[in-house]
């Protein structure tokens, strides 16, 4: 009982029961900081697909490439229906003449692309193909991260960080 009487005198007129509850809550938060800051989501929905070209093969070298609308519509329908956190696509066959908003015109995603350049295609004897695209939902703090390895592969890296909560 001495603990209760000394607690009430050191904290003024705080009722003993409130003091005990506050102390218990403080101990829970100290022992389990995840209560205050739960951290990243428990799970992320990540989708991967080899799209085998979002452009018609014959138009890839053109300044006005022809988009395969059926594939693009299927991709967009999936994204808007299932709302994945991250979408990774390879073999996009996209070129610098295709703008990001032609692929997905959404303010819900950030896009990171690594199209195979004409120089790379010539250097490695490729007529077309290649390309990587990563979409990250806007509520995920994502930024392009340079891959510092010299390779013929179009490697893309995205750094994901937990968003800081607004106070």
C-alpha positions, 0 to 999 in steps of 0.5 A: 500500500505504500506505493499507492500512497506515495504515488498520490502524493507525488502526482498531486491529487491524481486518483490511485486507479487512474495512476495505475492504469496510466502506468500500465498503459505506459509499460505496454507502449514501452514494451510494444512500440508497435502500438504507437507506430504499427510500421509498414502494412502487414502485407503488400499486393505485388503483381508480376507479369511478362506482357510480351509487348504493349506495342505491335512489334512492327511499329517499335522503331517508329516515332509513332508506335502502335499500342496493343490496346487489348493488352493495355485495357486488360492490364488497366482493368486488372490494376483498377479492379484489384488495386495492387500495391506494386506492379512489375512488368517486363518485356514491355517493348516500350520506347521513348515515344510512348508517354507514361500517361499512355500506359496508365493514366492514374494519379494513384501510381508512380511509374518507373520505366527502363526501356531498352534503347535503340543503341542497346538493341543494335549493340546486342543484336536485338530487333526489339523487345525488352523493357521493364516497368514498375508501378508503385501506389502513391501512398508508398514512398518509392523512388528510383534507385540506380543500379551501379552494375554495368550489364546488358540487362535492363535492371531497374530498382525501386527503393521503398520507404515507410511514409512518415505520418503527418502530425 
